[in-house]
Amino acid sequence: MENAAKTWVKLGAEKSKLVIGMPTYGRSFQLANPSNHSLNVATKGGGTAGVYTKEGGFLAYYEICEILQSGGALYVWDAEMKVPYLVAEDQWVGFDDERAIRNKMNWVKTEGYAGAMVWSIDMDDFTGTACPGGLKYPLISAMR
């Protein structure tokens, strides 16, 4: 996110006119070696399709919350990038949670960008039942 935005500014775009996108979904991959789940490891392709989204390599945030709530996944916080990922057996999922969104929003405000937008509203926990806290739209709420 940061590098892409800085590239647009270097090319002449005004920060005050740039809106930064925030995802409400994650990208998943099948690990080539499930015992090695660090960043930039080999994968066999996209992850298993989500129960609801039904697309390999792509999970809605509410699907990610359900995986985490099931107890069968490892949540990992990447302190350098300030984002989480999860590992469940041979599946690796990169995503933004509320903490990551708040960090990104602080960066957007501090750097003077126009604001943020979300893609897409229906991928957030719109019922407030899948993610901890019982809040409807937890990612979108974290953008405030």
N, CA, C and O atoms as a GROMACS GRO file, in nm:
protein
  576
    1MET      N    1   0.083  -0.118   0.000
    1MET     CA    2   0.000   0.000   0.000
    1MET      C    3   0.088   0.125   0.000
    1MET      O    4   0.072   0.213  -0.084
    2GLU      N    5   0.179   0.132   0.093
    2GLU     CA    6   0.262   0.251   0.107
    2GLU      C    7   0.346   0.276  -0.017
    2GLU      O    8   0.353   0.389  -0.065
    3ASN      N    9   0.410   0.171  -0.071
    3ASN     CA   10   0.493   0.189  -0.190
    3ASN      C   11   0.411   0.231  -0.311
    3ASN      O   12   0.455   0.317  -0.388
    4ALA      N   13   0.295   0.173  -0.330
    4ALA     CA   14   0.210   0.209  -0.443
    4ALA      C   15   0.167   0.356  -0.434
    4ALA      O   16   0.172   0.428  -0.533
    5ALA      N   17   0.126   0.398  -0.317
    5ALA     CA   18   0.083   0.537  -0.299
    5ALA      C   19   0.200   0.632  -0.324
    5ALA      O   20   0.183   0.735  -0.390
    6LYS      N   21   0.317   0.598  -0.272
    6LYS     CA   22   0.435   0.684  -0.292
    6LYS      C   23   0.474   0.690  -0.439
    6LYS      O   24   0.521   0.794  -0.486
    7THR      N   25   0.455   0.582  -0.512
    7THR     CA   26   0.485   0.581  -0.655
    7THR      C   27   0.394   0.680  -0.728
    7THR      O   28   0.442   0.758  -0.811
    8TRP      N   29   0.263   0.679  -0.696
    8TRP     CA   30   0.171   0.774  -0.760
    8TRP      C   31   0.210   0.918  -0.730
    8TRP      O   32   0.201   1.004  -0.817
    9VAL      N   33   0.254   0.944  -0.607
    9VAL     CA   34   0.296   1.080  -0.570
    9VAL      C   35   0.421   1.118  -0.649
    9VAL      O   36   0.432   1.231  -0.697
   10LYS      N   37   0.516   1.026  -0.661
   10LYS     CA   38   0.637   1.053  -0.739
   10LYS      C   39   0.604   1.084  -0.885
   10LYS      O   40   0.674   1.161  -0.950
   11LEU      N   41   0.498   1.022  -0.936
   11LEU     CA   42   0.457   1.044  -1.074
   11LEU      C   43   0.374   1.171  -1.092
   11LEU      O   44   0.331   1.203  -1.203
   12GLY      N   45   0.353   1.243  -0.981
   12GLY     CA   46   0.285   1.372  -0.992
   12GLY      C   47   0.147   1.381  -0.933
   12GLY      O   48   0.088   1.489  -0.934
   13ALA      N   49   0.092   1.272  -0.881
   13ALA     CA   50  -0.041   1.279  -0.820
   13ALA      C   51  -0.034   1.354  -0.687
   13ALA      O   52   0.063   1.340  -0.612
   14GLU      N   53  -0.135   1.431  -0.660
   14GLU     CA   54  -0.140   1.503  -0.532
   14GLU      C   55  -0.197   1.411  -0.425
   14GLU      O   56  -0.300   1.346  -0.446
   15LYS      N   57  -0.130   1.405  -0.309
   15LYS     CA   58  -0.178   1.323  -0.199
   15LYS      C   59  -0.322   1.358  -0.163
   15LYS      O   60  -0.402   1.271  -0.131
   16SER      N   61  -0.353   1.485  -0.169
   16SER     CA   62  -0.486   1.531  -0.129
   16SER      C   63  -0.596   1.482  -0.223
   16SER      O   64  -0.715   1.500  -0.196
   17LYS      N   65  -0.556   1.419  -0.334
   17LYS     CA   66  -0.655   1.366  -0.429
   17LYS      C   67  -0.652   1.213  -0.438
   17LYS      O   68  -0.728   1.154  -0.514
   18LEU      N   69  -0.564   1.150  -0.360
   18LEU     CA   70  -0.553   1.004  -0.362
   18LEU      C   71  -0.632   0.940  -0.248
   18LEU      O   72  -0.618   0.978  -0.132
   19VAL      N   73  -0.715   0.844  -0.283
   19VAL     CA   74  -0.794   0.769  -0.186
   19VAL      C   75  -0.736   0.628  -0.181
   19VAL      O   76  -0.719   0.563  -0.284
   20ILE      N   77  -0.706   0.582  -0.061
   20ILE     CA   78  -0.640   0.453  -0.040
   20ILE      C   79  -0.746   0.345  -0.015
   20ILE      O   80  -0.834   0.363   0.068
   21GLY      N   81  -0.736   0.233  -0.086
   21GLY     CA   82  -0.831   0.124  -0.071
   21GLY      C   83  -0.796   0.032   0.044
   21GLY      O   84  -0.680  -0.002   0.067
   22MET      N   85  -0.900  -0.009   0.117
   22MET     CA   86  -0.886  -0.103   0.229
   22MET      C   87  -0.965  -0.229   0.197
   22MET      O   88  -1.085  -0.221   0.169
   23PRO      N   89  -0.901  -0.346   0.200
   23PRO     CA   90  -0.972  -0.469   0.166
   23PRO      C   91  -1.049  -0.527   0.284
   23PRO      O   92  -1.008  -0.512   0.399
   24THR      N   93  -1.160  -0.592   0.254
   24THR     CA   94  -1.236  -0.665   0.356
   24THR      C   95  -1.233  -0.814   0.320
   24THR      O   96  -1.327  -0.888   0.349
   25TYR      N   97  -1.125  -0.855   0.259
   25TYR     CA   98  -1.107  -0.994   0.217
   25TYR      C   99  -0.961  -1.031   0.236
   25TYR      O  100  -0.877  -0.944   0.262
   26GLY      N  101  -0.931  -1.157   0.224
   26GLY     CA  102  -0.794  -1.204   0.232
   26GLY      C  103  -0.760  -1.287   0.111
   26GLY      O  104  -0.848  -1.338   0.041
   27ARG      N  105  -0.633  -1.301   0.087
   27ARG     CA  106  -0.583  -1.387  -0.021
   27ARG      C  107  -0.520  -1.510   0.044
   27ARG      O  108  -0.444  -1.499   0.140
   28SER      N  109  -0.552  -1.626  -0.012
   28SER     CA  110  -0.503  -1.750   0.048
   28SER      C  111  -0.421  -1.830  -0.053
   28SER      O  112  -0.437  -1.819  -0.174
   29PHE      N  113  -0.332  -1.912   0.004
   29PHE     CA  114  -0.241  -1.993  -0.076
   29PHE      C  115  -0.224  -2.129  -0.009
   29PHE      O  116  -0.234  -2.141   0.113
   30GLN      N  117  -0.198  -2.230  -0.088
   30GLN     CA  118  -0.167  -2.362  -0.034
   30GLN      C  119  -0.016  -2.370  -0.020
   30GLN      O  120   0.057  -2.356  -0.118
   31LEU      N  121   0.030  -2.394   0.100
   31LEU     CA  122   0.173  -2.401   0.127
   31LEU      C  123   0.234  -2.527   0.065
   31LEU      O  124   0.175  -2.635   0.074
   32ALA      N  125   0.350  -2.513   0.004
   32ALA     CA  126   0.421  -2.629  -0.049
   32ALA      C  127   0.470  -2.717   0.065
   32ALA      O  128   0.471  -2.840   0.054
   33ASN      N  129   0.511  -2.654   0.174
   33ASN     CA  130   0.558  -2.725   0.293
   33ASN      C  131   0.484  -2.666   0.414
   33ASN      O  132   0.523  -2.559   0.462
   34PRO      N  133   0.381  -2.732   0.464
   34PRO     CA  134   0.301  -2.677   0.572
   34PRO      C  135   0.379  -2.646   0.701
   34PRO      O  136   0.333  -2.567   0.783
   35SER      N  137   0.495  -2.707   0.719
   35SER     CA  138   0.573  -2.678   0.840
   35SER      C  139   0.652  -2.547   0.827
   35SER      O  140   0.708  -2.499   0.925
   36ASN      N  141   0.656  -2.490   0.707
   36ASN     CA  142   0.723  -2.362   0.686
   36ASN      C  143   0.620  -2.261   0.636
   36ASN      O  144   0.582  -2.263   0.519
   37HIS      N  145   0.577  -2.174   0.724
   37HIS     CA  146   0.471  -2.079   0.690
   37HIS      C  147   0.516  -1.934   0.701
   37HIS      O  148   0.432  -1.844   0.711
   38SER      N  149   0.644  -1.909   0.699
   38SER     CA  150   0.691  -1.771   0.707
   38SER      C  151   0.659  -1.697   0.577
   38SER      O  152   0.607  -1.757   0.483
   39LEU      N  153   0.690  -1.571   0.573
   39LEU     CA  154   0.663  -1.492   0.453
   39LEU      C  155   0.750  -1.536   0.337
   39LEU      O  156   0.864  -1.580   0.356
   40ASN      N  157   0.696  -1.524   0.217
   40ASN     CA  158   0.768  -1.552   0.092
   40ASN      C  159   0.813  -1.697   0.075
   40ASN      O  160   0.913  -1.723   0.008
   41VAL      N  161   0.740  -1.792   0.134
   41VAL     CA  162   0.774  -1.933   0.115
   41VAL      C  163   0.703  -1.986  -0.010
   41VAL      O  164   0.612  -1.922  -0.063
   42ALA      N  165   0.744  -2.102  -0.054
   42ALA     CA  166   0.686  -2.163  -0.174
   42ALA      C  167   0.542  -2.206  -0.148
   42ALA      O  168   0.507  -2.254  -0.040
   43THR      N  169   0.460  -2.189  -0.250
   43THR     CA  170   0.321  -2.233  -0.244
   43THR      C  171   0.290  -2.319  -0.367
   43THR      O  172   0.366  -2.323  -0.463
   44LYS      N  173   0.175  -2.387  -0.360
   44LYS     CA  174   0.131  -2.471  -0.472
   44LYS      C  175   0.020  -2.403  -0.550
   44LYS      O  176  -0.036  -2.463  -0.642
   45GLY      N  177  -0.013  -2.282  -0.517
   45GLY     CA  178  -0.121  -2.210  -0.584
   45GLY      C  179  -0.218  -2.152  -0.483
   45GLY      O  180  -0.187  -2.141  -0.364
   46GLY      N  181  -0.334  -2.115  -0.532
   46GLY     CA  182  -0.436  -2.054  -0.448
   46GLY      C  183  -0.487  -2.149  -0.342
   46GLY      O  184  -0.483  -2.271  -0.357
   47GLY      N  185  -0.534  -2.090  -0.233
   47GLY     CA  186  -0.587  -2.168  -0.123
   47GLY      C  187  -0.724  -2.227  -0.154
   47GLY      O  188  -0.782  -2.201  -0.259
   48THR      N  189  -0.773  -2.307  -0.061
   48THR     CA  190  -0.903  -2.371  -0.073
   48THR      C  191  -1.013  -2.266  -0.081
   48THR      O  192  -1.009  -2.164  -0.012
   49ALA      N  193  -1.110  -2.290  -0.166
   49ALA     CA  194  -1.223  -2.197  -0.181
   49ALA      C  195  -1.299  -2.182  -0.050
   49ALA      O  196  -1.312  -2.277   0.027
   50GLY      N  197  -1.349  -2.061  -0.025
   50GLY     CA  198  -1.426  -2.034   0.095
   50GLY      C  199  -1.564  -2.100   0.089
   50GLY      O  200  -1.617  -2.125  -0.019
   51VAL      N  201  -1.620  -2.126   0.205
   51VAL     CA  202  -1.752  -2.188   0.214
   51VAL      C  203  -1.857  -2.103   0.146
   51VAL      O  204  -1.947  -2.155   0.080
   52TYR      N  205  -1.847  -1.971   0.160
   52TYR     CA  206  -1.947  -1.880   0.105
   52TYR      C  207  -1.902  -1.816  -0.027
   52TYR      O  208  -1.981  -1.805  -0.120
   53THR      N  209  -1.776  -1.774  -0.033
   53THR     CA  210  -1.728  -1.707  -0.154
   53THR      C  211  -1.703  -1.806  -0.267
   53THR      O  212  -1.714  -1.770  -0.385
   54LYS      N  213  -1.670  -1.928  -0.233
   54LYS     CA  214  -1.652  -2.037  -0.330
   54LYS      C  215  -1.549  -2.007  -0.440
   54LYS      O  216  -1.564  -2.051  -0.554
   55GLU      N  217  -1.446  -1.931  -0.404
   55GLU     CA  218  -1.341  -1.899  -0.500
   55GLU      C  219  -1.206  -1.931  -0.438
   55GLU      O  220  -1.172  -1.878  -0.332
   56GLY      N  221  -1.130  -2.016  -0.502
   56GLY     CA  222  -0.998  -2.051  -0.453
   56GLY      C  223  -0.906  -1.929  -0.445
   56GLY      O  224  -0.906  -1.845  -0.535
   57GLY      N  225  -0.830  -1.920  -0.337
   57GLY     CA  226  -0.735  -1.810  -0.321
   57GLY      C  227  -0.795  -1.682  -0.268
   57GLY      O  228  -0.728  -1.578  -0.264
   58PHE      N  229  -0.921  -1.686  -0.228
   58PHE     CA  230  -0.992  -1.565  -0.188
   58PHE      C  231  -1.089  -1.598  -0.076
   58PHE      O  232  -1.168  -1.692  -0.088
   59LEU      N  233  -1.085  -1.522   0.034
   59LEU     CA  234  -1.177  -1.543   0.146
   59LEU      C  235  -1.231  -1.410   0.195
   59LEU      O  236  -1.156  -1.312   0.208
   60ALA      N  237  -1.360  -1.406   0.221
   60ALA     CA  238  -1.420  -1.287   0.284
   60ALA      C  239  -1.369  -1.278   0.428
   60ALA      O  240  -1.332  -1.380   0.488
   61TYR      N  241  -1.368  -1.157   0.484
   61TYR     CA  242  -1.321  -1.141   0.622
   61TYR      C  243  -1.403  -1.227   0.717
   61TYR      O  244  -1.347  -1.282   0.812
   62TYR      N  245  -1.534  -1.238   0.695
   62TYR     CA  246  -1.614  -1.320   0.786
   62TYR      C  247  -1.576  -1.468   0.777
   62TYR      O  248  -1.588  -1.540   0.876
   63GLU      N  249  -1.530  -1.514   0.661
   63GLU     CA  250  -1.482  -1.652   0.649
   63GLU      C  251  -1.351  -1.668   0.726
   63GLU      O  252  -1.328  -1.771   0.790
   64ILE      N  253  -1.266  -1.567   0.720
   64ILE     CA  254  -1.140  -1.569   0.794
   64ILE      C  255  -1.167  -1.574   0.943
   64ILE      O  256  -1.103  -1.650   1.015
   65CYS      N  257  -1.262  -1.493   0.990
   65CYS     CA  258  -1.299  -1.495   1.133
   65CYS      C  259  -1.349  -1.633   1.174
   65CYS      O  260  -1.314  -1.682   1.282
   66GLU      N  261  -1.430  -1.695   1.090
   66GLU     CA  262  -1.480  -1.830   1.123
   66GLU      C  263  -1.366  -1.930   1.135
   66GLU      O  264  -1.368  -2.016   1.223
   67ILE      N  265  -1.267  -1.919   1.048
   67ILE     CA  266  -1.150  -2.009   1.055
   67ILE      C  267  -1.076  -1.985   1.187
   67ILE      O  268  -1.039  -2.080   1.256
   68LEU      N  269  -1.055  -1.859   1.220
   68LEU     CA  270  -0.986  -1.826   1.345
   68LEU      C  271  -1.065  -1.870   1.468
   68LEU      O  272  -1.007  -1.919   1.564
   69GLN      N  273  -1.196  -1.853   1.465
   69GLN     CA  274  -1.281  -1.890   1.577
   69GLN      C  275  -1.288  -2.042   1.595
   69GLN      O  276  -1.316  -2.089   1.706
   70SER      N  277  -1.265  -2.118   1.489
   70SER     CA  278  -1.274  -2.264   1.498
   70SER      C  279  -1.163  -2.324   1.584
   70SER      O  280  -1.172  -2.438   1.628
   71GLY      N  281  -1.059  -2.245   1.608
   71GLY     CA  282  -0.949  -2.293   1.692
   71GLY      C  283  -0.844  -2.372   1.617
   71GLY      O  284  -0.745  -2.414   1.676
   72GLY      N  285  -0.863  -2.394   1.488
   72GLY     CA  286  -0.768  -2.474   1.412
   72GLY      C  287  -0.666  -2.394   1.335
   72GLY      O  288  -0.599  -2.448   1.247
   73ALA      N  289  -0.655  -2.265   1.366
   73ALA     CA  290  -0.563  -2.180   1.288
   73ALA      C  291  -0.467  -2.106   1.381
   73ALA      O  292  -0.499  -2.077   1.497
   74LEU      N  293  -0.352  -2.077   1.328
   74LEU     CA  294  -0.252  -1.997   1.398
   74LEU      C  295  -0.258  -1.855   1.345
   74LEU      O  296  -0.245  -1.833   1.225
   75TYR      N  297  -0.279  -1.758   1.434
   75TYR     CA  298  -0.279  -1.616   1.398
   75TYR      C  299  -0.138  -1.564   1.418
   75TYR      O  300  -0.079  -1.583   1.525
   76VAL      N  301  -0.083  -1.499   1.316
   76VAL     CA  302   0.054  -1.445   1.323
   76VAL      C  303   0.048  -1.296   1.289
   76VAL      O  304  -0.010  -1.257   1.188
   77TRP      N  305   0.109  -1.213   1.376
   77TRP     CA  306   0.118  -1.069   1.351
   77TRP      C  307   0.255  -1.039   1.295
   77TRP      O  308   0.356  -1.071   1.357
   78ASP      N  309   0.261  -0.977   1.178
   78ASP     CA  310   0.387  -0.935   1.116
   78ASP      C  311   0.414  -0.792   1.163
   78ASP      O  312   0.351  -0.698   1.115
   79ALA      N  313   0.506  -0.778   1.256
   79ALA     CA  314   0.534  -0.647   1.316
   79ALA      C  315   0.591  -0.547   1.216
   79ALA      O  316   0.567  -0.427   1.229
   80GLU      N  317   0.665  -0.594   1.119
   80GLU     CA  318   0.724  -0.503   1.020
   80GLU      C  319   0.616  -0.444   0.928
   80GLU      O  320   0.612  -0.323   0.907
   81MET      N  321   0.530  -0.528   0.874
   81MET     CA  322   0.426  -0.481   0.782
   81MET      C  323   0.300  -0.432   0.855
   81MET      O  324   0.215  -0.366   0.796
   82LYS      N  325   0.290  -0.467   0.984
   82LYS     CA  326   0.175  -0.428   1.068
   82LYS      C  327   0.044  -0.486   1.016
   82LYS      O  328  -0.059  -0.419   1.012
   83VAL      N  329   0.051  -0.613   0.976
   83VAL     CA  330  -0.066  -0.688   0.930
   83VAL      C  331  -0.056  -0.832   0.979
   83VAL      O  332   0.054  -0.881   1.008
   84PRO      N  333  -0.171  -0.901   0.988
   84PRO     CA  334  -0.167  -1.041   1.028
   84PRO      C  335  -0.172  -1.135   0.909
   84PRO      O  336  -0.200  -1.095   0.796
   85TYR      N  337  -0.144  -1.259   0.938
   85TYR     CA  338  -0.177  -1.368   0.847
   85TYR      C  339  -0.213  -1.487   0.934
   85TYR      O  340  -0.180  -1.491   1.053
   86LEU      N  341  -0.281  -1.583   0.875
   86LEU     CA  342  -0.315  -1.703   0.949
   86LEU      C  343  -0.265  -1.825   0.874
   86LEU      O  344  -0.248  -1.823   0.753
   87VAL      N  345  -0.242  -1.931   0.951
   87VAL     CA  346  -0.202  -2.058   0.894
   87VAL      C  347  -0.294  -2.164   0.952
   87VAL      O  348  -0.308  -2.176   1.074
   88ALA      N  349  -0.357  -2.241   0.864
   88ALA     CA  350  -0.443  -2.353   0.905
   88ALA      C  351  -0.404  -2.472   0.820
   88ALA      O  352  -0.437  -2.478   0.701
   89GLU      N  353  -0.336  -2.567   0.880
   89GLU     CA  354  -0.283  -2.684   0.810
   89GLU      C  355  -0.194  -2.636   0.694
   89GLU      O  356  -0.089  -2.577   0.719
   90ASP      N  357  -0.234  -2.661   0.569
   90ASP     CA  358  -0.150  -2.620   0.456
   90ASP      C  359  -0.198  -2.490   0.391
   90ASP      O  360  -0.157  -2.457   0.280
   91GLN      N  361  -0.286  -2.417   0.461
   91GLN     CA  362  -0.340  -2.293   0.406
   91GLN      C  363  -0.275  -2.171   0.472
   91GLN      O  364  -0.262  -2.166   0.594
   92TRP      N  365  -0.233  -2.075   0.392
   92TRP     CA  366  -0.176  -1.949   0.438
   92TRP      C  367  -0.267  -1.838   0.389
   92TRP      O  368  -0.297  -1.831   0.270
   93VAL      N  369  -0.313  -1.751   0.479
   93VAL     CA  370  -0.407  -1.645   0.443
   93VAL      C  371  -0.355  -1.511   0.492
   93VAL      O  372  -0.336  -1.491   0.612
   94GLY      N  373  -0.333  -1.419   0.400
   94GLY     CA  374  -0.297  -1.283   0.435
   94GLY      C  375  -0.423  -1.197   0.432
   94GLY      O  376  -0.504  -1.208   0.340
   95PHE      N  377  -0.440  -1.111   0.533
   95PHE     CA  378  -0.562  -1.031   0.544
   95PHE      C  379  -0.537  -0.911   0.634
   95PHE      O  380  -0.432  -0.902   0.698
   96ASP      N  381  -0.632  -0.822   0.638
   96ASP     CA  382  -0.631  -0.710   0.733
   96ASP      C  383  -0.738  -0.736   0.837
   96ASP      O  384  -0.849  -0.778   0.805
   97ASP      N  385  -0.704  -0.712   0.963
   97ASP     CA  386  -0.803  -0.715   1.070
   97ASP      C  387  -0.822  -0.572   1.120
   97ASP      O  388  -0.767  -0.478   1.062
   98GLU      N  389  -0.898  -0.556   1.227
   98GLU     CA  390  -0.926  -0.421   1.276
   98GLU      C  391  -0.797  -0.347   1.313
   98GLU      O  392  -0.783  -0.228   1.284
   99ARG      N  393  -0.704  -0.415   1.378
   99ARG     CA  394  -0.577  -0.353   1.416
   99ARG      C  395  -0.501  -0.303   1.294
   99ARG      O  396  -0.449  -0.191   1.293
  100ALA      N  397  -0.494  -0.386   1.189
  100ALA     CA  398  -0.423  -0.347   1.066
  100ALA      C  399  -0.492  -0.229   0.999
  100ALA      O  400  -0.425  -0.137   0.951
  101ILE      N  401  -0.625  -0.230   0.995
  101ILE     CA  402  -0.699  -0.119   0.935
  101ILE      C  403  -0.674   0.010   1.012
  101ILE      O  404  -0.654   0.115   0.951
  102ARG      N  405  -0.675   0.004   1.145
  102ARG     CA  406  -0.648   0.125   1.225
  102ARG      C  407  -0.507   0.179   1.196
  102ARG      O  408  -0.488   0.300   1.184
  103ASN      N  409  -0.409   0.088   1.185
  103ASN     CA  410  -0.272   0.130   1.152
  103ASN      C  411  -0.268   0.199   1.015
  103ASN      O  412  -0.204   0.303   0.999
  104LYS      N  413  -0.337   0.141   0.918
  104LYS     CA  414  -0.340   0.199   0.784
  104LYS      C  415  -0.412   0.334   0.783
  104LYS      O  416  -0.368   0.426   0.715
  105MET      N  417  -0.520   0.345   0.858
  105MET     CA  418  -0.592   0.473   0.865
  105MET      C  419  -0.507   0.581   0.930
  105MET      O  420  -0.509   0.696   0.886
  106ASN      N  421  -0.432   0.546   1.033
  106ASN     CA  422  -0.340   0.642   1.095
  106ASN      C  423  -0.237   0.690   0.993
  106ASN      O  424  -0.204   0.808   0.988
  107TRP      N  425  -0.186   0.597   0.911
  107TRP     CA  426  -0.089   0.632   0.808
  107TRP      C  427  -0.154   0.724   0.704
  107TRP      O  428  -0.093   0.824   0.665
  108VAL      N  429  -0.275   0.693   0.659
  108VAL     CA  430  -0.346   0.776   0.560
  108VAL      C  431  -0.360   0.919   0.613
  108VAL      O  432  -0.334   1.014   0.540
  109LYS      N  433  -0.400   0.933   0.739
  109LYS     CA  434  -0.421   1.066   0.799
  109LYS      C  435  -0.288   1.139   0.819
  109LYS      O  436  -0.276   1.257   0.785
  110THR      N  437  -0.190   1.069   0.874
  110THR     CA  438  -0.059   1.130   0.901
  110THR      C  439   0.008   1.178   0.772
  110THR      O  440   0.070   1.284   0.770
  111GLU      N  441  -0.004   1.100   0.666
  111GLU     CA  442   0.061   1.132   0.539
  111GLU      C  443  -0.017   1.233   0.455
  111GLU      O  444   0.036   1.284   0.356
  112GLY      N  445  -0.140   1.262   0.493
  112GLY     CA  446  -0.217   1.365   0.423
  112GLY      C  447  -0.288   1.320   0.297
  112GLY      O  448  -0.312   1.401   0.207
  113TYR      N  449  -0.321   1.191   0.288
  113TYR     CA  450  -0.398   1.144   0.172
  113TYR      C  451  -0.544   1.187   0.186
  113TYR      O  452  -0.588   1.224   0.295
  114ALA      N  453  -0.618   1.182   0.076
  114ALA     CA  454  -0.756   1.230   0.074
  114ALA      C  455  -0.846   1.150   0.167
  114ALA      O  456  -0.938   1.205   0.227
  115GLY      N  457  -0.820   1.022   0.180
  115GLY     CA  458  -0.902   0.938   0.264
  115GLY      C  459  -0.888   0.793   0.223
  115GLY      O  460  -0.790   0.753   0.160
  116ALA      N  461  -0.989   0.714   0.260
  116ALA     CA  462  -0.986   0.572   0.231
  116ALA      C  463  -1.122   0.525   0.182
  116ALA      O  464  -1.225   0.586   0.211
  117MET      N  465  -1.120   0.417   0.107
  117MET     CA  466  -1.243   0.352   0.061
  117MET      C  467  -1.230   0.204   0.093
  117MET      O  468  -1.121   0.154   0.120
  118VAL      N  469  -1.342   0.135   0.091
  118VAL     CA  470  -1.341  -0.006   0.123
  118VAL      C  471  -1.384  -0.088   0.002
  118VAL      O  472  -1.472  -0.048  -0.075
  119TRP      N  473  -1.320  -0.206  -0.013
  119TRP     CA  474  -1.362  -0.301  -0.115
  119TRP      C  475  -1.368  -0.437  -0.047
  119TRP      O  476  -1.263  -0.488  -0.007
  120SER      N  477  -1.474  -0.493  -0.034
  120SER     CA  478  -1.608  -0.445  -0.060
  120SER      C  479  -1.691  -0.464   0.065
  120SER      O  480  -1.656  -0.544   0.152
  121ILE      N  481  -1.799  -0.393   0.075
  121ILE     CA  482  -1.880  -0.390   0.196
  121ILE      C  483  -1.933  -0.528   0.236
  121ILE      O  484  -1.942  -0.558   0.355
  122ASP      N  485  -1.968  -0.609   0.139
  122ASP     CA  486  -2.029  -0.739   0.169
  122ASP      C  487  -1.928  -0.845   0.213
  122ASP      O  488  -1.969  -0.956   0.250
  123MET      N  489  -1.800  -0.815   0.212
  123MET     CA  490  -1.699  -0.910   0.258
  123MET      C  491  -1.667  -0.893   0.406
  123MET      O  492  -1.605  -0.981   0.466
  124ASP      N  493  -1.708  -0.780   0.465
  124ASP     CA  494  -1.690  -0.758   0.608
  124ASP      C  495  -1.793  -0.843   0.683
  124ASP      O  496  -1.883  -0.900   0.620
  125ASP      N  497  -1.781  -0.853   0.814
  125ASP     CA  498  -1.877  -0.930   0.894
  125ASP      C  499  -2.004  -0.847   0.912
  125ASP      O  500  -2.022  -0.781   1.014
  126PHE      N  501  -2.090  -0.851   0.812
  126PHE     CA  502  -2.208  -0.766   0.810
  126PHE      C  503  -2.315  -0.809   0.909
  126PHE      O  504  -2.406  -0.732   0.938
  127THR      N  505  -2.306  -0.932   0.963
  127THR     CA  506  -2.404  -0.975   1.064
  127THR      C  507  -2.354  -0.955   1.206
  127THR      O  508  -2.432  -0.952   1.301
  128GLY      N  509  -2.223  -0.940   1.221
  128GLY     CA  510  -2.166  -0.927   1.355
  128GLY      C  511  -2.160  -1.058   1.431
  128GLY      O  512  -2.148  -1.058   1.554
  129THR      N  513  -2.168  -1.171   1.360
  129THR     CA  514  -2.170  -1.301   1.427
  129THR      C  515  -2.046  -1.385   1.403
  129THR      O  516  -2.022  -1.480   1.478
  130ALA      N  517  -1.967  -1.354   1.303
  130ALA     CA  518  -1.851  -1.438   1.269
  130ALA      C  519  -1.725  -1.397   1.344
  130ALA      O  520  -1.643  -1.482   1.379
  131CYS      N  521  -1.708  -1.269   1.369
  131CYS     CA  522  -1.585  -1.219   1.430
  131CYS      C  523  -1.607  -1.190   1.579
  131CYS      O  524  -1.720  -1.164   1.620
  132PRO      N  525  -1.501  -1.194   1.658
  132PRO     CA  526  -1.516  -1.164   1.800
  132PRO      C  527  -1.565  -1.020   1.822
  132PRO      O  528  -1.537  -0.931   1.742
  133GLY      N  529  -1.637  -1.000   1.929
  133GLY     CA  530  -1.684  -0.865   1.962
  133GLY      C  531  -1.828  -0.839   1.925
  133GLY      O  532  -1.891  -0.748   1.979
  134GLY      N  533  -1.883  -0.918   1.833
  134GLY     CA  534  -2.023  -0.903   1.796
  134GLY      C  535  -2.058  -0.774   1.727
  134GLY      O  536  -2.175  -0.734   1.724
  135LEU      N  537  -1.959  -0.707   1.670
  135LEU     CA  538  -1.981  -0.579   1.602
  135LEU      C  539  -2.011  -0.602   1.454
  135LEU      O  540  -1.938  -0.675   1.387
  136LYS      N  541  -2.118  -0.542   1.405
  136LYS     CA  542  -2.145  -0.548   1.261
  136LYS      C  543  -2.043  -0.460   1.190
  136LYS      O  544  -2.012  -0.351   1.236
  137TYR      N  545  -1.992  -0.508   1.079
  137TYR     CA  546  -1.893  -0.436   0.997
  137TYR      C  547  -1.770  -0.392   1.079
  137TYR      O  548  -1.740  -0.273   1.084
  138PRO      N  549  -1.698  -0.485   1.141
  138PRO     CA  550  -1.583  -0.446   1.225
  138PRO      C  551  -1.471  -0.375   1.149
  138PRO      O  552  -1.409  -0.283   1.203
  139LEU      N  553  -1.443  -0.416   1.025
  139LEU     CA  554  -1.335  -0.350   0.949
  139LEU      C  555  -1.375  -0.210   0.908
  139LEU      O  556  -1.296  -0.115   0.920
  140ILE      N  557  -1.496  -0.196   0.860
  140ILE     CA  558  -1.544  -0.064   0.818
  140ILE      C  559  -1.552   0.028   0.940
  140ILE      O  560  -1.521   0.147   0.929
  141SER      N  561  -1.593  -0.026   1.053
  141SER     CA  562  -1.598   0.054   1.177
  141SER      C  563  -1.459   0.099   1.219
  141SER      O  564  -1.442   0.210   1.272
  142ALA      N  565  -1.359   0.015   1.197
  142ALA     CA  566  -1.221   0.049   1.234
  142ALA      C  567  -1.165   0.161   1.147
  142ALA      O  568  -1.065   0.223   1.183
  143MET      N  569  -1.228   0.188   1.034
  143MET     CA  570  -1.180   0.296   0.944
  143MET      C  571  -1.214   0.435   0.997
  143MET      O  572  -1.157   0.534   0.952
  144ARG      N  573  -1.305   0.443   1.090
  144ARG     CA  574  -1.349   0.575   1.139
  144ARG      C  575  -1.243   0.649   1.208
  144ARG      O  576  -1.265   0.761   1.254
   0.00000   0.00000   0.00000
